[in-house]
Amino acid sequence: MTTNEAARAYAVVAASMIPQQLRQDRVRCMIALYNQMVELMDIYTETEIIAKMHNLIGQEDR
């Protein structure tokens, strides 16, 4: 079972990986986000994805 924090982390990391041109088309962006989240869930544990999200957020704050 995925925690709420982990689910949000998967979404944040997945969204950061979507190319800018896809972000303009809402439907294609949602499909790309879904596909990216599925891939990330197969690769990373909850702990790893939460750490990755915190790293991304930290980079934006700089």
C-alpha positions in Angstrom: 0.0 0.0 0.0 1.4 3.4 -1.0 1.2 6.2 1.5 -0.2 9.6 0.6 3.2 11.2 0.9 4.8 8.6 -1.4 2.0 9.1 -3.9 2.5 12.8 -4.0 6.3 12.2 -4.3 5.8 9.9 -7.3 3.6 12.6 -8.9 6.1 15.4 -8.3 9.0 13.4 -9.6 7.0 12.2 -12.6 5.8 15.7 -13.5 9.4 17.0 -13.4 10.3 14.5 -16.0 7.6 15.5 -18.6 9.0 17.5 -21.5 7.8 21.2 -21.6 6.1 20.7 -25.0 3.8 18.0 -23.6 2.7 20.3 -20.8 0.9 22.4 -23.3 -1.5 19.6 -24.2 -3.5 18.7 -21.1 -4.6 15.2 -22.3 -1.2 14.1 -23.6 0.4 15.5 -20.4 -2.0 13.5 -18.1 -1.2 10.3 -20.1 2.5 11.0 -19.9 2.3 11.7 -16.2 0.4 8.4 -15.7 3.0 6.5 -17.7 5.9 8.1 -15.9 4.4 7.4 -12.5 3.9 3.7 -13.4 7.5 3.5 -14.4 8.8 5.2 -11.3 6.7 3.0 -9.1 8.4 0.0 -10.7 11.8 1.4 -10.1 11.8 3.2 -6.7 10.6 2.3 -3.2 8.6 4.8 -1.2 11.6 5.9 0.8 13.7 6.5 -2.4 11.0 8.5 -4.2 10.3 10.7 -1.2 14.1 11.4 -0.9 14.1 12.2 -4.7 11.2 14.6 -4.3 12.8 16.4 -1.4 16.0 16.7 -3.5 13.9 18.2 -6.4 12.2 20.7 -4.1 15.5 21.7 -2.6 16.9 22.4 -6.0 14.0 24.7 -6.8 14.5 26.7 -3.6 18.1 27.6 -4.7 
